């Protein structure tokens, strides 16, 4: 190594690890995040000092900037895709009431204890009661960890070693390549397919029924639509022809009651009232709650599922129960607020945001843009709205920014669709765009 009498070699100026750890801000971060995580951030900043990217005197500030908000690696993201229930972004954001309920339930709770008697109590009783109040056509309910788990539990309890009757047009593939037929077959049930891809009749179902039939399934094809020469058998028509064989309907999206905004989307209340014995749905889609599989319907069948050994492996934890109850009893959750957003209001927000960015020197324009429910819901029902259009080159750096924003590129522009961005996040959206623009200038 050559002599450096003036101390200009940056390697000689790198702050020591113990010196940085002793800084009050980093010591507090160690208590909050863990010492190992803070040391890892220090190591990265020390290398940046060696490389001449960070002045030694700014090392502590750089470490603070490197630290995550929590000890987990998941990062908060602004969803500007226009997809309200985006599976890759965690589906429905929880309401503040649900978040507070999760925090309250995260410690020691009375999840399975009757505080009055001191004895073991029923698990999730309050969340179940809230579900039954929301869907009065149901006699009983239970909650598992997602809708696929609910379907697997039903298929195992009612169909293992027996036949499950299902229309060919409802043999759907859900996200990430998972297929309903394969899921059902893993439970030990035999599938009896009826009808054709585009047409099924009541006679097709009747001809398939026999002593080996465990249940008849109806699965809402929520992520596609078949048009043209088609025929389906609705729940009400099917329910009267099964002679006591359970009719199970997977309605998917978790809509509790009919919505005028989504007239073709099935809901739990109407499906049960039409004659389904059990309905299944997701908790983290249009219901707006945590990931969960909801099962509602006849008390005798729900009890069969509850007593099946597989239920123990699929049941949810205390924080999910707390978030679900708070979603059902609390204020309108974010997904339903975004769904109901006024189009003129969205356009006004887009103009205001584009104006703020333009005043700061960023070329931006307000445009009309359709959005989607997502999560396999209402696949052919676009939601009109508005977006802020930027140069296409903004898309990647916005995703990689300190406060990530996920938009999409369309027609050579980056669009930040406001249907999926709550109004309270408008300032954060502007800040993120300006941070990206500053790095380029």
N, C-alpha and C positions, 0 to 999 in steps of 0.2 A: 504494500500500500504506500502511495506517495505521501510525503509529509503535507500537512494542512495547517501551517502555523497560525493562520487567521481564522480557523474554525468555520470555513465556508462549506465543508463537506456536509450535506444534509443528513447523512447517516449519524454524524456526531451530535446533531441537534434533535434527534427523535426523543420525545419525552419518554421517560421510563414508565413501565406498566404500573408499578406501585405508586408512582407520583400521580398518575392519572386516576387510579382507583381511589386515591385519597381526596380527590376533588369532591366537595359536598354534593354537587349535582349527580356525579357518577356513583357516589356512595349511596345516595338515595335511590338511584336507578337499580343498583345491585340489590337493595332490599325489596324493590318492587318486582324486578324481572328475574333476579337470580344472578349471582356473581359470574357464572360461566358465560352467560349470554353477553354481559357487559364486557368481559375480557375478550370475547370474540370480536366485538365491535371495535374495541381498542386496537386489536391486532390489525384489523383492516385499515384503520386510520393511520397507524404507525407506518404501514407500507405506503400509504398515500403521501405521508411526510417524506419518506425516503425517496419516492419518485418525484418529489418537488411539486405535487398537486396541492398540498395543504401546508400553509406556513406553520411552523412549530407552535407559535403562540395561539393558533386557532384550533389546536388539536382537540381540546375539550369540547368546543362548540361542534366540531365535526363529528365527534363520538355521539354527542346528544342527538344530532341529526340522523345518525345511523341507527339509533335504537328504535325498535318497534314499539307500538303502543301497548302491546301485551306480550306475555311470554309465549304465546302461540304464533304460528306462522301465518295463519289466515289474516288477510288484510281487508279492511273496509274498502269497498269499491262503489263508485257512483255508476249506477246502471242507466246509461243513456242509449240503450239499444232499442227502446220502444217495446221490448218484450216484457210484459209485466211479471210473468212467472218464469224466470229464466233459470233453467236447471243448472247451468254451469256457474251461475252467480248465486246459488243457494236458494232458488225459488222465492217464496214469499218473505219479505222482510217483516220481522215481528213489530207489533205496535209497542209504544213506550210502556203501556200497561203490562204487556206480556214480558218485556225485558225486565221490568221491575219485579214481576212475579218469579222469573227465573233466578234473579239475584237473591230474592228472599228465600227461595227453596233450595239454594245451593249449599246451605249448611245442614245442620241437623234439623229434621222436620218430622211432623207426625204423619208421614205418608202412609204408614200401615199401623198406626197406634191410635186407639180410642183414649183420648186424654182423660175422659170422664171415668172410665172403668180401669184404665191402666192395662187393658188387654189388647191383643192384636185386633186391628180393625180392618175393614175392607179397603183395598188399595184403589186410590183414584176415585173415591166415591163422589167427591164434589165435581170433578171434571165430567164424570158420567152423567150426573144430574144436570149439568149445564147442557150437555149434548141432547138429553131427552127433552129438556125445555125448548131447545131450538128446533127439534124435529119431533113434534108431538105424536106423529103417526107411529113412532117406534115404541115398543114395549120395553126394550132393554138395549144396552150398548156395551161395547168393549173397545179398547184401543191397543193397537200393536204398532210396530215401529215403521211400517210404511204400507202402502196399498198392496204391493206385491206380496208382502207378508200376510196381509189379511186374506188375499186370494189363496195363498198356499195353505193357510190354516183351515179355511173352508174346504178346500179340495181334499186335505188330509182327513179332516174329521168326518166329512160327509161322503167322500168318494174313494177313499183308499180301498183298493181291491174291487171297486165297483166302477160303473160308467158315469161319466159326466157328459151331458148332452149340450152341444154348443154349435151354433150356426157357423158355417165355413167363412162367411163374410165377417165374422167377429174374431177370427184367429189372428189377432193383431200382434205387431212387433212394437214394443215400447222403446224407451231410450237405451242407447249404447248397445243395440243389437239383441236385447233380451226379448224373447218371444213367449207369448202366453201359452201356446201348446207345450213348449218344452218345460216351462215352469210347472204346469199342471201335471205333466207326466212324471216329473221327479218326485211327486207326492205318492206315487203308487196307484193313482187313478188311471182308468182307461178312458180315452176321449172317444166319444161317439159324435162324429161330425154330421150335420144335417144341412140340406139345401145345397145351393151352389154359391159361388163367390158373390153374385149380385142378387140372388133371389132365394128366399126361404118362405115356406108357408106353414100354417098351423098343422096341416096334415103331415108335413115332414117331421115336426116335433112329435106328434102323436104316434107315428109309426116307429119312432126310435125308443119309446118308453117301454119299460119292462121290469121284471123283478130285480134286475141288476142295476137299475138306474138309481144313483145316489142323489143326484141333483140336476136341475137344468140351470145352465149359466147363460146370462146375457152380459156381454162385455161391450160397453160403449166404444165404438171406434173413434176415439176422440182426436186422433192425430191425422185422420184422412177422411175423405168423403167419396162415396160411390154414387155416380149420377147415371141417368139414362133409364134403361129397362131394369128396374129394381123392385124389390119387395122385402119388407121386414115384418116381423110379428112383434107388435108392441107388448109391453108388460101386461097391460090390462086384458088383452086378448089371450095371452098365454096363461095367465094366472088361473083362469077358469077352466082350464083343460088338463090339469096335471094330476088330479086325483090324489092330492096329499103329498106329492113329490115336491121337495123344497125348490123354490124359484129364487135364485141368487142373482142380483143385478149389480155389476161393477159400473158405477156411474162416473168414476174417475176424478173429476175436478174438484169435488168438495163443495159444490154449490148447495146451500142448505135449502133454499126455496127458489121458486122461479124468479128470474131476473129479466126485466124488460130490455135491458141492454144486451142480453144474450138469449134470445128467444128460443134457440134450438138446443141449448145446453141442458141436459137432464139434471134434476136436483133430487136430493134425498127424500124430502117430504112428499113430493108428487109421486115418486117411484114407489115408495112404501104404500101410499094411499091407493095406488093403482093395483096393488095386490102382490108385490114382491114380498117374499118371506124374510130376506136379508138384503141390505144394500151395503156396498163397500165404496169407500172414497178416500182421497188423500187429504191430510190436514194442512199441507203446506202449499196448496194451490189457491183456488178462489175463496176458500175459507179464510186464508190469510194467517194461518197459525204455524206451529212447528211441524217438522216432518213427523207424520204419524199415519197409520192406517186405521180408518174408522169403520166399525161394523155395527150396524143398527138393524133392529127388526124384532122378530118373534122371540119372546123370552125363553121358550124351551130350546130353540136353536142356539141362541146366544150363550145359554148356560152350557150346552154341549161343547161349544167352542172353548168356553172358559175353563172347563174341567179337562180338556184334552192336554196331554203332556207337552205338546208342542207349544202351547200358549205361553208356558213359562219361559221358553227360549226367545219368544217374540215380544214380550211385554215391554212397555216403555218405562223410562226412569222418572224420578220425581220432578225434574226440571221440565220435561216434556208435558207432564200432567199439569204442572203449574201454568206453563205458557198456553196450553190448550184451553184451560178454564178461563184464563184472563182474556184470551182472544174472543171466546164465546160471550163472556159477561161484560167485557170492557167496551171502550169506544170502538168505532169503526176502524178496522185495521188498514194499514197503508194500501194494500192491493186493491181493496174495494174503493178507497178514496181515489186512487189513480184511475181505476176503471171508470168511475163516474165523473172524471174531470170534464169541465166544459170546454168545448173546442175553441170558442172565442177567447176564453181565458188562456188556453195554451198558446194561441197565436199572439196574444198580447205579451205573454212572458217571452216568447221567442224574439219579438221585436225589441223588447226592452234589453234582453241579454245581448242581442246582436249590436244594439246601439252602444252599450257599455264597452263591448270589446272593440268596436270601431273607434270609439273615443280614445281608447288606449293604444291604437295603432295596429290592431289585428283585423284583417279583412274577414268580415262575417256578415251573413245575411239570414234573415228569417224565411223559412220555406214551409209549405204544407208537407206533411209526411204521415203515412199510415203507420199504426202500431198493431201489436198482436197481444192476445191473452198469453199465449205460450203454455208450456207445461203440458202439451197435449190437449189443450182446451180450445174450443171454437176455432178450428183450423181454417174455416173459410169465412170468418167474420172479422174483417179488418176494422180497426178503430181509427177514425179520422183524428188527426192532431197536427202538431207543428214541431219543427226542429230548428236548430241553429246549424247552418252549413259553414264549414271551414275548409281550408285546403286539405286535400287528401293526405298530405304528409303529416298532418296532426295526429292521425289515428294511433300509430304505434307509440310515439312519445307520450301521448296521454295515458295509454295503458301502463307504461313503464314509469310514470311520474311518481313523486312522493305521495300524492293523493290520487290513486289511479281512477281514470274515467274510461269506461268502455262504451264507445260509440260504434259506428259501422261506416264502411265506405260504399257509396252508391253514386253512380254516374260521375265518377271522378272527384267526389267531394266527401269529406268526413261529416257525417250527420250526427248531431247530438239530439236525440229525440226526447222531448220533454214529457211525453206521456208517462214514462217510467221514472222520471226524476221528481221527487217531491218539491214543492215550491220553496220549502225551507232550505233546500240544498243549492239554490240558484247562486248564492254568493260563493260557495265552494266550487261550483262549476266554473265560474268566471276566474277565480283564483288559480285553478288548475290550468286553464287555457293560457293565462298570462304567464305562469311559470314556464310553460313549454316555450312560449314565444320569446321570453327573455333569454332562454338558453341559446336561442338561434341568433340573437342580435348582440 
